[in-house]
Every structure is written in C-alpha cells, then in structure tokens.
Amino acid sequence: MVSAGYVFIFDFGDAVAVMVFVFLVLLITDILGLTNVYPFVRHLQR
C-alpha cells in the first residue's frame, strides 16, 4: 500500500538508468558532431 505522502516512488536504479541513458544520448550526438559535450570524443568528419 502506498502512503499518501508519496505520489511517485523513484528508486536508485531508476536514477542510474536515466543517467546512463542521458550519457549515451549525449555521447551519440557528440560522435555525430551535433554537440560538443565530451572533449575525449573524436567527431566524424563530414
């Protein structure tokens, strides 16, 4: 039973999954040259 004080329960595993997803999306867009977030990424030459 969910107490009235919590509308949405956010587990630690969910937070880690969201951080990994954001990292991967930014990494892919950085590799494609759409962003410049990570300095260790070599961009694809167009």
Phi and psi in degrees as a GROMACS rama.xvg file:
@    title "Ramachandran Plot"
@    xaxis  label "Phi"
@    yaxis  label "Psi"
@TYPE xy
-91.1341  131.778  VAL-2
-74.0222  161.081  SER-3
-70.2415  -18.7461  ALA-4
-76.9264  -21.4968  GLY-5
-110.149  116.912  TYR-6
-86.3436  -39.9218  VAL-7
-137.72  126.152  PHE-8
-96.7368  122.555  ILE-9
-114.059  108.662  PHE-10
-78.0358  162.829  ASP-11
-63.229  -37.4045  PHE-12
-63.8777  -35.6854  GLY-13
-65.9366  -39.7919  ASP-14
-64.7586  -41.0949  ALA-15
-65.681  -41.1404  VAL-16
-62.8038  -40.4616  ALA-17
-66.0346  -41.2509  VAL-18
-65.9178  -39.8248  MET-19
-65.9737  -41.3155  VAL-20
-62.7314  -45.0468  PHE-21
-63.842  -41.8733  VAL-22
-59.8012  -45.0459  PHE-23
-67.5414  -39.3785  LEU-24
-64.0509  -45.1109  VAL-25
-65.9157  -35.9014  LEU-26
-65.3631  -44.2408  LEU-27
-65.0981  -43.6572  ILE-28
-68.0857  -29.4077  THR-29
-70.9547  -41.1972  ASP-30
-63.222  -38.9248  ILE-31
-73.91  -10.5037  LEU-32
88.1723  10.76  GLY-33
-81.0761  -26.7121  LEU-34
-132.163  171.349  THR-35
-134.472  69.105  ASN-36
-92.8872  -47.9457  VAL-37
-104.962  125.281  TYR-38
-73.4492  -14.8977  PRO-39
-88.1063  1.47526  PHE-40
-93.6415  131.621  VAL-41
-89.149  125.218  ARG-42
-79.8069  148.723  HIS-43
-70.0225  135.578  LEU-44
-79.9546  133.472  GLN-45
